[in-house]
């Protein structure tokens, strides 16, 4: 009976020693993906207007009309540029907001994983 008690005592000590150590830390790496696509409504660039054609024969009246057409053309280019700049600024702001949301989501996931890993789970 003493031999049996010694074996049981050794078995109990081995089990306690095996379970008594620090739990193994299991690392889980997760990758967060989010599709970032710009809404079509933000692409609002108008077509570049065609430049006025230079008259073949130049009279004072034709030159004045051509000068007015060039001035109008410059204004159209300016307005088109303003519209395109506003669209690009909106796209930039939209992308920056989307990136901030992705960073926030990834940070929250990282924190949750660290909290889960810091606890001791017997199973």
Secondary structure, DSSP 8 states (H G I E B T S, - for coil): -HHHHHHHHHHHHHHHHHHHS------------------GGG-------------SS--HHHHHHHHHHHHHHHHHHHHHHHHHHHHHHHHHHHHHHHHHHHHHHHHHHHHHHHHHHHS----
